[in-house]
């Protein structure tokens, strides 16, 4: 669906930065909404969706258990 979104979990990626997580969330919202930049009347909803998806992504990555990964 969103080819420009990187895989952010090990072993493909170590410790994604908040900027990388936000960029992935932004790409997702752009794809789903069909807007690269929302009109002013949609900006609040667009930005709130990016924030929520970034938060959910951080939560997901923080709770995933990857088999065979070294545990810290």
One Martini backbone bead per residue (centre of mass of N, CA, C, O) as a GRO file, in nm:
protein
   72
    1UNK     BB    1   0.061   0.058  -0.027
    2UNK     BB    2   0.331   0.199   0.122
    3UNK     BB    3   0.634   0.204  -0.020
    4UNK     BB    4   0.780   0.446   0.158
    5UNK     BB    5   0.759   0.268   0.398
    6UNK     BB    6   0.941   0.164   0.654
    7UNK     BB    7   1.087  -0.071   0.829
    8UNK     BB    8   1.107  -0.043   1.209
    9UNK     BB    9   1.212  -0.331   1.270
   10UNK     BB   10   1.362  -0.583   1.372
   11UNK     BB   11   1.629  -0.634   1.155
   12UNK     BB   12   1.577  -0.374   0.963
   13UNK     BB   13   1.571  -0.186   1.232
   14UNK     BB   14   1.727   0.038   1.458
   15UNK     BB   15   1.606   0.256   1.646
   16UNK     BB   16   1.382   0.457   1.586
   17UNK     BB   17   1.301   0.764   1.527
   18UNK     BB   18   1.070   1.004   1.563
   19UNK     BB   19   1.101   1.098   1.266
   20UNK     BB   20   1.053   0.820   1.132
   21UNK     BB   21   0.775   0.770   1.251
   22UNK     BB   22   0.640   1.028   1.141
   23UNK     BB   23   0.694   0.974   0.842
   24UNK     BB   24   0.522   0.719   0.829
   25UNK     BB   25   0.258   0.849   0.921
   26UNK     BB   26   0.241   1.058   0.696
   27UNK     BB   27   0.230   0.859   0.458
   28UNK     BB   28  -0.027   0.720   0.546
   29UNK     BB   29  -0.216   0.968   0.549
   30UNK     BB   30  -0.173   1.047   0.258
   31UNK     BB   31  -0.281   0.787   0.133
   32UNK     BB   32  -0.563   0.771   0.267
   33UNK     BB   33  -0.655   1.078   0.196
   34UNK     BB   34  -0.505   1.203  -0.078
   35UNK     BB   35  -0.307   1.405   0.072
   36UNK     BB   36  -0.025   1.596   0.088
   37UNK     BB   37  -0.188   1.867   0.145
   38UNK     BB   38  -0.398   2.013   0.335
   39UNK     BB   39  -0.643   2.194   0.383
   40UNK     BB   40  -0.715   2.413   0.625
   41UNK     BB   41  -0.992   2.255   0.703
   42UNK     BB   42  -0.798   1.969   0.738
   43UNK     BB   43  -0.540   2.000   0.917
   44UNK     BB   44  -0.623   1.904   1.200
   45UNK     BB   45  -0.701   1.613   1.123
   46UNK     BB   46  -0.438   1.535   0.987
   47UNK     BB   47  -0.241   1.592   1.229
   48UNK     BB   48  -0.384   1.409   1.433
   49UNK     BB   49  -0.339   1.147   1.276
   50UNK     BB   50  -0.034   1.151   1.281
   51UNK     BB   51  -0.003   1.148   1.588
   52UNK     BB   52  -0.161   0.883   1.643
   53UNK     BB   53   0.011   0.697   1.461
   54UNK     BB   54   0.281   0.750   1.595
   55UNK     BB   55   0.196   0.646   1.872
   56UNK     BB   56   0.111   0.360   1.782
   57UNK     BB   57   0.388   0.286   1.669
   58UNK     BB   58   0.550   0.310   1.929
   59UNK     BB   59   0.387   0.099   2.079
   60UNK     BB   60   0.431  -0.136   1.893
   61UNK     BB   61   0.747  -0.139   1.893
   62UNK     BB   62   0.761  -0.164   2.216
   63UNK     BB   63   0.587  -0.467   2.202
   64UNK     BB   64   0.752  -0.628   2.029
   65UNK     BB   65   0.838  -0.970   1.945
   66UNK     BB   66   1.143  -1.095   1.825
   67UNK     BB   67   1.251  -1.363   1.694
   68UNK     BB   68   1.596  -1.403   1.768
   69UNK     BB   69   1.639  -1.167   1.937
   70UNK     BB   70   1.816  -0.976   2.124
   71UNK     BB   71   1.823  -0.920   2.467
   72UNK     BB   72   1.856  -0.637   2.694
   0.00000   0.00000   0.00000
